[in-house]
Amino acid sequence: MPLTQAKLALNGKDYQFFFFSDLLDRRVCETRKSFRLGRLSDLVFKMAEPYPEAIGIYINHGWGNPSEMIPWDRVIKIEKDAVFVLPPDKGELYPPFVDQPGWLLVNEHLMGKTILDLDGRQIEVVNDVHLLESKGRMILVHVDVSFNGFLRKWGLNWLHVGKDRLISWKYVQPLSIEDAVSGDKVSLSIPRRLIAELPPEDLADALEELSGEEQQAVFSALDAETAAETLLEAEPRAQRQLVADLHQERAKAILSEMSVAQLADLLSVLPLDDRTELLALLPKDQADRTEAILSEHESKASALMSQNYLKMPPDTTVGQAMQQLRSPSLDPDPIGYIYLVDPAENTLVGVADLRQIVVSPDPTPLKDIMAAPVVSVEQDAVKDDIAELFAKYHFRMLPVVDITDHMLGVIYYNDIMKGLVTRARI
């Protein structure tokens, strides 16, 4: 009698939920318990929208014996201590399992694999899989990333710590979305449209955990700015892998989001051929400055600095400054400090911190709340000296000046300190 005719009642309803770990190793019997075929080694699902649907039970007999694939329509019922199936139409055994494109094995492809949790914004592990059986069909509805799933997996069902953490399958998909799951290892991710909401450092951590195709699938879903930030956060090994597979136009877009110092840090970990190809994609001035940093043992501030900063005359009022800061076209990166520069001489006279600006009355001139003298970097200062200043003062950026205090540019903390950390990890 097929499962559709043998309704499984749960509080009067013809459905029930299972955790995969509760079914794993459960006895599989033909009609009666005395006719045991083996133990459930895995469940086979076919990728489908909105939820994958079970198409069979996989039994691995081990010891060189052939496996068996029991079609799901041969399942009669699922009881607490056994799964009952109809005998095969022909012979004593069901045919051996042969993997097919678009098939997913719960134990092999999901259990223990990594997942990006949108809420926690960190890498989680699939500890269990939540299944719904109803009217002869079984579908995969959630993955469980809680510690309880881990306990169930190891047979410690009687322990229960807090709540289960179930993530709907609607938000969990294979990274290579275009390709159905084959027999290869699968890592999981939130849908591509949500990937960009994760912080670059979390994305970089995730990329380092993934294989080549899956890694490229995530990276290709990022816009150029996010891709640049993520690439700079990644370990050198992952950086080399990602850069090696970039198409020219994509590479050019990502590089355009980086400062000269960031470009030098990235290129310094790449093979010579890749470095040469990427340098050819840069504007000549940017390429020359990047090469200067790469070729000099002690890079100077003038080569490392950026022109992306905010400067205003000292007489600018708080109200006028706030109006400029609210401009929708303003790049948010330099917001934090306003450098006060004499408009006639272009000399640096002070710096105003955004935190001080927002609590001051609108009519207040910035020169009344500025800090002076300003901690600055001379244009000939070398990278090690600049790093010492950042370590001492913990500023987000430092102004670069010449010997007469003319404002030349700024150096960002991330361009110096993270670059040093990156090289230390190679």
C-alpha positions in Angstrom: 0.0 0.0 0.0 1.6 3.3 -1.0 2.2 6.1 1.4 -0.6 8.1 -0.1 -3.1 5.5 1.1 -1.5 5.0 4.5 -1.9 8.5 6.0 0.5 9.2 8.8 -1.5 11.0 11.5 0.0 13.7 13.7 -2.5 15.4 15.9 -5.2 14.5 13.4 -3.2 15.8 10.4 -1.7 13.8 7.6 1.8 15.2 7.8 4.8 15.0 10.0 8.2 16.6 10.3 11.5 14.8 10.6 15.1 15.7 11.2 17.4 13.9 8.9 19.7 12.8 11.8 16.7 11.0 13.3 16.3 9.0 10.0 19.9 8.3 9.4 20.8 4.6 10.1 17.1 3.8 10.6 16.3 0.2 9.5 14.7 -0.2 6.1 12.4 -3.2 5.9 10.3 -4.9 3.3 6.6 -4.8 4.6 7.5 -6.5 7.8 10.3 -5.9 10.3 11.7 -9.4 9.7 12.6 -8.6 6.1 15.3 -6.0 6.7 17.1 -4.7 3.7 19.6 -2.6 5.5 19.9 0.9 7.1 19.2 4.3 5.6 22.5 5.7 4.5 21.2 8.9 2.8 18.1 10.4 1.3 18.1 11.5 -2.4 16.3 14.7 -3.4 15.8 16.3 -6.7 16.4 20.0 -7.0 13.1 21.8 -7.6 11.3 25.0 -6.8 10.4 26.0 -4.2 11.7 23.0 -2.3 13.7 19.9 -3.2 11.6 16.7 -3.2 12.7 13.2 -2.1 13.0 10.7 -4.9 14.6 7.8 -3.1 16.3 6.1 -0.2 20.0 5.3 -0.5 21.3 2.2 1.2 25.1 1.6 1.3 25.8 -2.0 2.4 29.6 -1.5 2.5 32.2 -4.2 2.4 32.3 -4.1 -1.4 28.6 -5.0 -1.7 26.5 -3.0 -4.2 24.4 -0.1 -2.9 20.6 0.1 -3.4 18.4 3.0 -4.5 14.8 2.6 -3.4 12.4 4.9 -5.3 10.4 7.1 -3.0 7.1 5.8 -4.4 8.0 2.4 -3.0 7.9 3.8 0.6 4.9 2.5 2.6 5.3 4.3 5.9 7.9 5.7 8.3 7.7 4.5 11.9 9.8 5.4 14.9 12.2 2.4 14.5 11.9 1.5 10.8 11.1 2.7 7.3 8.8 0.2 5.5 9.1 -0.2 1.7 7.6 -2.5 -0.9 9.8 -5.2 -2.3 11.4 -4.6 -5.7 9.4 -5.6 -8.7 12.2 -7.8 -10.0 14.9 -9.7 -8.1 15.9 -9.6 -4.5 17.6 -6.2 -4.5 16.8 -2.8 -5.7 19.2 -1.4 -8.4 22.5 0.2 -7.2 22.6 3.9 -6.7 23.8 6.0 -9.7 24.1 9.7 -9.1 22.4 12.0 -11.6 22.6 15.8 -12.4 20.2 17.7 -10.3 20.2 15.1 -7.5 21.1 16.1 -3.9 22.2 13.7 -1.2 21.4 15.1 2.2 24.2 13.4 4.2 26.9 13.9 1.5 26.0 17.3 0.1 24.5 19.2 3.0 25.4 17.8 6.4 28.4 19.6 7.8 28.7 22.0 4.9 29.2 25.8 5.3 26.4 28.4 5.0 26.4 32.2 5.2 23.8 33.1 7.8 22.2 36.4 6.8 21.2 37.2 10.4 24.5 36.4 12.0 26.5 37.5 9.0 29.0 34.8 9.6 29.9 31.3 8.4 27.6 28.7 10.0 27.6 24.9 9.6 24.6 22.8 8.6 24.2 20.5 11.6 20.9 18.9 10.5 18.2 19.1 7.8 14.5 19.5 8.5 12.1 17.5 6.4 8.3 17.6 5.8 6.4 14.4 4.8 2.8 14.7 3.6 0.5 12.7 1.3 3.3 10.5 0.0 5.8 13.3 -0.7 8.7 14.4 1.4 10.3 17.9 0.8 13.4 19.6 2.3 12.1 22.7 4.1 14.9 23.9 6.5 18.5 23.6 7.5 19.3 23.6 11.2 22.5 25.5 12.2 21.9 25.2 16.0 23.9 23.3 18.5 20.8 21.0 19.0 21.4 19.8 15.4 24.9 18.9 16.3 23.7 17.0 19.3 21.1 15.1 17.3 23.8 14.2 14.7 25.8 12.5 17.4 22.8 10.7 18.9 22.4 13.0 21.9 18.8 13.7 21.2 17.9 13.8 24.9 20.1 16.9 25.3 18.5 20.2 24.2 20.2 23.6 24.5 18.1 26.7 23.7 16.1 26.8 20.5 16.7 25.2 17.1 17.9 27.6 14.5 16.1 26.7 11.3 16.8 28.6 8.0 14.2 28.2 5.3 15.4 26.5 2.1 14.0 29.5 0.3 17.1 31.4 1.6 19.5 28.5 1.1 20.8 27.6 -2.4 23.9 26.0 -3.9 26.4 28.7 -4.8 26.6 27.6 -8.4 22.9 28.4 -8.9 23.0 27.8 -12.7 24.2 24.3 -12.2 22.2 21.5 -10.6 24.0 19.7 -7.8 26.0 16.8 -9.1 27.9 14.4 -6.9 30.5 16.9 -5.9 30.9 18.6 -2.6 28.4 21.5 -2.2 28.7 24.6 0.0 25.7 26.7 0.6 25.0 30.4 0.5 22.2 32.9 0.8 20.7 33.9 -2.6 22.9 36.0 -4.8 20.7 39.0 -4.5 21.4 39.1 -0.8 25.1 38.4 -0.9 26.1 42.1 -1.2 24.5 42.9 2.1 27.2 41.1 4.0 30.3 43.0 5.2 33.4 42.6 3.0 35.3 40.9 5.8 32.6 38.2 6.2 32.5 37.7 2.5 36.3 37.4 2.4 36.2 34.7 5.1 33.5 32.9 3.2 35.4 33.0 -0.1 38.4 31.4 1.6 36.3 28.4 2.6 35.0 27.7 -0.8 36.3 25.7 -3.8 37.1 27.4 -7.1 33.8 27.3 -9.0 31.8 28.2 -5.9 34.2 31.0 -5.0 33.8 32.5 -8.4 30.0 32.2 -8.2 30.0 34.4 -5.1 32.6 36.8 -6.3 30.8 37.4 -9.6 27.6 38.4 -7.8 29.3 41.4 -6.2 29.3 44.9 -7.6 32.7 46.4 -8.4 33.0 48.4 -5.2 32.1 45.4 -2.9 34.3 43.1 -4.9 37.2 45.4 -4.5 36.7 45.7 -0.7 36.3 41.9 -0.4 39.4 41.2 -2.5 41.5 43.4 -0.3 40.2 41.6 2.9 40.9 38.2 1.5 44.0 36.1 2.2 46.7 36.2 -0.4 45.9 32.6 -1.7 42.3 33.6 -2.3 43.4 36.9 -3.9 45.5 35.0 -6.4 42.7 32.6 -7.2 40.1 35.3 -7.7 42.3 37.6 -9.8 43.4 34.7 -12.1 39.8 34.2 -13.2 38.8 37.8 -13.8 37.9 39.0 -17.3 39.5 42.2 -18.4 36.6 44.5 -18.1 35.6 43.1 -14.8 39.2 43.5 -13.5 39.3 47.1 -14.7 36.1 48.0 -12.9 37.3 46.4 -9.6 40.8 48.1 -9.8 39.2 51.5 -10.4 37.7 51.2 -6.9 41.1 50.9 -5.2 43.6 53.5 -4.1 47.2 53.4 -5.3 48.4 52.0 -2.0 45.7 49.3 -2.1 46.6 48.4 -5.7 50.3 48.0 -4.6 49.3 45.7 -1.7 47.2 43.5 -4.0 49.7 43.3 -6.8 52.5 42.5 -4.5 51.0 39.1 -3.8 50.3 38.2 -7.4 52.4 36.3 -9.9 54.5 38.5 -12.2 52.3 37.8 -15.3 49.1 38.7 -13.5 50.7 41.8 -12.1 51.8 43.0 -15.5 48.4 42.4 -17.0 46.6 44.3 -14.3 49.0 47.3 -14.4 48.3 47.6 -18.1 44.6 48.2 -17.3 45.4 51.2 -15.1 45.6 54.8 -16.2 49.3 55.7 -16.8 49.7 58.0 -13.8 48.2 55.4 -11.5 50.2 52.6 -13.0 53.4 54.6 -12.6 52.7 55.4 -9.0 51.8 51.8 -8.2 55.0 50.5 -9.9 57.0 53.0 -7.9 55.6 51.6 -4.6 56.2 48.0 -5.8 59.8 48.8 -6.9 60.9 50.7 -3.8 61.7 48.9 -0.6 60.6 51.9 1.4 57.6 53.5 -0.3 57.2 57.2 0.4 54.1 59.1 1.4 53.9 61.0 -1.8 53.4 57.8 -3.7 50.9 56.3 -1.1 48.7 59.3 -0.7 45.1 59.8 -2.0 43.3 63.0 -3.2 40.0 61.7 -1.7 39.6 64.0 1.3 37.6 67.0 2.5 39.1 70.5 2.9 37.5 73.8 3.7 38.5 77.3 4.6 38.9 77.9 8.4 36.0 80.5 8.3 33.5 77.9 7.1 30.6 77.6 9.6 29.3 74.4 11.0 26.0 75.0 9.1 27.8 75.4 5.8 30.0 72.3 6.4 27.0 70.2 7.3 25.2 71.3 4.1 28.2 70.1 2.1 28.4 66.8 4.0 24.7 66.1 3.2 25.4 66.3 -0.5 24.2 63.0 -2.1 27.2 63.0 -4.5 29.7 63.1 -1.7 31.9 60.0 -1.3 31.5 58.7 2.2 35.0 57.4 2.6 36.7 60.8 3.6 33.8 61.8 6.0 35.2 61.9 9.5 37.7 64.8 9.3 37.6 68.1 7.6 41.0 69.6 6.9 41.1 73.4 7.3 43.3 74.9 4.6 44.2 78.5 4.0 42.6 79.2 0.6 45.4 81.6 -0.5 48.4 79.5 0.4 46.9 76.0 0.5 48.6 75.5 3.9 47.1 73.2 6.5 46.1 75.1 9.6 43.9 72.7 11.5 41.5 69.7 11.4 37.9 69.5 12.5 36.5 66.1 13.7 33.0 65.2 12.5 31.9 64.3 16.0 32.7 67.8 17.2 31.0 69.4 14.2 27.6 67.7 14.6 27.3 68.8 18.3 28.3 72.5 17.6 25.8 75.3 16.7 25.4 76.1 13.0 27.0 79.6 13.2 30.2 78.3 14.8 33.3 78.8 12.5 35.2 75.6 12.1 38.4 77.4 13.2 36.8 77.7 16.7 36.5 73.9 17.1 39.6 72.8 15.1 42.5 70.9 16.5 45.9 72.5 15.8 48.7 71.8 15.2 47.8 68.9 13.0 49.5 65.5 13.2 50.7 65.2 9.6 53.1 63.2 7.4 55.8 64.8 5.3 55.8 63.8 1.7 59.2 62.0 2.0 58.2 59.9 5.0 58.6 56.2 4.4 55.9 53.6 5.0 57.3 52.2 8.3 57.3 55.7 9.8 53.7 56.3 8.6 52.7 53.0 10.2 54.2 54.1 13.5 52.1 57.3 13.5 48.9 55.4 12.8 49.7 52.9 15.6 50.4 55.8 18.0 47.4 58.1 17.2 44.8 55.7 15.8 43.5 58.2 13.2 41.5 57.0 10.2 43.7 59.1 7.9 46.7 61.4 8.1 47.3 64.5 5.9 50.4 64.6 3.8 52.3 68.0 3.6 55.5 69.4 2.1 58.2 71.2 4.1 56.1 74.4 4.1 52.9 72.7 5.2 51.2 72.8 1.9 48.4 70.2 1.8 49.2 67.5 -0.7 46.8 64.7 0.1 45.9 62.1 2.7 46.9 58.6 3.6 44.2 56.1 4.8 44.8 53.8 7.7 43.5 50.8 5.7 46.0 51.5 2.9 49.0 51.3 5.3 48.1 49.0 8.3 46.1 46.4 6.5 48.7 46.2 3.8 51.3 45.4 6.4 49.1 42.7 7.9 48.4 41.2 4.5 52.1 40.9 3.7 52.8 39.3 7.0 50.3 36.5 6.2 51.9 35.6 2.8 
